[in-house]
Amino acid sequence: GAVVSQHPSRVICKSGTSVKIECRSLDFQATTMFWYRQFPKQSLMLMATSNEGSKATYEQGVEKDKFLINHASLTLSTLTVTSAHPEDSSFYICSAGRGGTAVRDTQYFGPGTRLTVL
Amino acid sequence: LAKTTQPISMDSYEGQEVNITCSHNNIATNDYITWYQQFPSQGPRFIIQGYKTKVTNEVASLFIPADRKSSTLSLPRVSLSDTAVYYCLVATNFGNEKLTFGTGTRLTIIP
């Protein structure tokens, strides 16, 4: 099956610093990747859609200048949380699909990154 | 995107069959139904996908009635390791379409 990895799995940082999270599709190419955020005991909330070679599309209420997304290749998307604050502490999850409209597929989710901002 | 409704939580004893039903009254003709499983501090994992009638794989079965306005995920002979949150989603193309996760069903297996 398709595998999506994330790095790091866990990060602790001081308030005001920036943190970069990588999402990689290991054995397939992903034209589109998605970034989600999940707070404890809550469901996944879509933050943005990352498209290879173009700007990301952010969901309403998500600050694009705070959550920078770069989809530089068909196997890598990065999420940078800039000037992180304690309220940004959350579980960040990426997903990727193999794309194509003729293929009945699914999205493959990464293992998630636990961000704690002190 | 079709909205889905599931029970917030369910409890079951080990060894029993568990059925979780999801309501999706506004499902479109081209929509498929997919169920995901999520353990704490992990990303969701694909369980099963279907369009109509019945689909079975090595871990679950999915029952979809003719009107497709609901679906039921059936987990045979559950064990403690099946304790997780189960999400039902509906979309036309899961590969590259943004998904809206509902509350999910928190299943707790009791020894």
Interface residues (C-beta under 8 A of the other chain):
Chain A: V4 Q6 T31 T32 F34 Y36 S43 L44 M45 L46 T49 F91 I93 S95 G97 R98 G99 G100 T101 V103 R104 D105 T106 Q107 Y108 F109 G110 P111 G112 R114
Chain B: Y32 T34 Y36 S41 Q42 G43 P44 R45 F46 Q49 Y87 N93 F94 G95 N96 E97 K98 L99 T100 F101 G102 T103 G104
